[in-house]
Amino acid sequence: MKFTFQKSERLTQVKIIDSLFQKDSQIVAQRFVYPFRVLYQFGPQPLAFPQILISVPKRKFKKAVDRNLIKRRIREAYRLNKSFHLGEGKEKLPDFLAFVYIASTIEPFDRINKKMQQVLQEFSNTKKDATEIS
């Protein structure tokens, strides 16, 4: 499997993004793994690759340069680690993932990479639950 991050793997559908960030939603589950808050849901039809969204709050990082640096690090960590969790015989990752950066400082890449591995490993170990879109 190639270590790529294609445009088809980016979450751009406004309806799905709104449903991910809707308060008290029954179809969205979340996990906290510092420095991430991961929101996820399973779609009605399985996708070949999960679609992801990366969010860094402007409230914590005023400079766009800092926000973009963090997003690049998260995207790179996901790109490097997704292939280990999408192979044959592995439990499927959720169809839609949103990574929200909750730390108040810029973490080094090795820590972000380690935590991304931990998040994806947790998804690989758990079964698909009742968080499907109707």
C-alpha positions in Angstrom: 0.0 0.0 0.0 1.3 3.4 -0.9 1.8 6.1 1.7 -0.4 8.7 0.0 -3.1 11.1 1.0 -5.4 11.7 -1.9 -8.0 14.3 -2.3 -10.7 11.7 -2.1 -9.6 11.0 1.5 -10.4 14.6 2.6 -13.8 15.3 4.2 -15.3 18.1 2.3 -19.1 17.4 2.4 -20.7 20.2 4.5 -23.6 18.0 5.5 -21.3 15.3 7.0 -19.1 18.0 8.7 -22.1 19.6 10.3 -23.3 16.2 11.5 -19.9 15.5 13.0 -19.8 18.7 15.0 -23.5 18.7 16.0 -23.9 18.9 19.8 -25.4 15.8 21.5 -25.6 13.8 18.3 -26.5 10.1 18.7 -24.7 9.0 15.5 -21.3 10.6 16.4 -18.9 9.1 18.8 -15.7 10.7 20.2 -12.5 9.8 21.8 -9.9 11.9 23.6 -6.2 11.1 23.1 -4.2 14.1 24.0 -3.5 16.2 21.9 -6.5 15.1 19.8 -10.3 15.0 20.2 -11.4 12.5 17.6 -15.0 12.6 16.3 -16.1 9.8 14.1 -19.0 8.0 12.6 -19.7 5.1 10.2 -21.4 5.8 6.9 -24.3 3.8 5.4 -22.1 2.5 2.6 -18.5 1.5 3.4 -15.8 3.7 1.8 -12.5 2.4 0.5 -10.6 4.9 2.6 -11.9 6.9 5.5 -12.4 10.6 4.9 -10.7 12.9 7.5 -10.9 16.5 8.6 -8.2 18.2 10.6 -9.2 21.2 12.7 -6.9 23.5 14.7 -8.8 26.2 16.7 -8.0 29.8 15.9 -8.8 30.7 19.5 -5.7 28.9 20.7 -3.4 29.6 17.8 -3.8 33.2 16.4 -1.2 32.9 13.7 -2.2 31.0 10.6 1.5 29.8 10.3 1.2 28.0 13.5 -2.2 26.4 12.6 -0.9 25.3 9.3 2.2 23.8 10.8 0.1 21.7 13.2 -2.2 20.6 10.4 0.7 19.5 8.3 2.2 17.5 11.1 -1.2 15.8 11.8 -1.7 15.1 8.1 1.8 13.6 7.8 1.3 11.4 10.8 -2.0 10.1 9.5 -0.5 9.5 6.0 2.4 7.5 7.5 0.3 5.4 9.8 -3.0 4.7 7.9 -1.6 1.9 5.8 -0.8 -0.3 8.9 -4.5 -0.1 9.9 -6.3 -0.5 6.5 -4.9 -3.8 5.4 -6.6 -7.2 5.0 -7.8 -8.8 8.1 -7.9 -5.5 10.1 -11.0 -4.0 11.7 -12.3 -1.2 9.5 -11.6 2.4 10.5 -14.7 4.7 10.7 -15.8 6.2 7.4 -15.6 9.8 8.7 -13.0 11.1 11.1 -12.4 14.6 12.5 -9.2 15.3 14.3 -9.5 18.4 16.5 -6.2 19.6 18.0 -6.9 20.4 21.7 -3.4 21.1 23.0 -2.5 24.7 23.8 1.1 24.4 22.6 2.7 23.2 19.4 3.7 19.6 20.0 6.7 18.1 18.2 6.1 15.7 15.3 7.3 12.6 17.1 4.7 13.0 19.8 1.9 13.7 17.3 3.0 10.7 15.3 3.0 8.5 18.4 -0.5 9.7 19.4 -1.8 9.2 15.9 -0.6 5.6 16.0 -2.4 5.2 19.4 -5.6 6.6 18.0 -5.6 4.4 14.9 -4.6 1.3 17.0 -7.6 1.9 19.2 -9.9 1.9 16.2 -8.3 -1.3 14.9 -8.9 -3.1 18.2 -12.6 -2.1 18.6 -15.6 -3.4 16.8 -18.0 -1.3 14.7 -20.7 -0.1 17.1 -24.1 1.4 16.6 -22.9 4.8 15.3 -24.2 4.5 11.7 -25.9 7.2 9.7 -29.5 6.4 9.0 
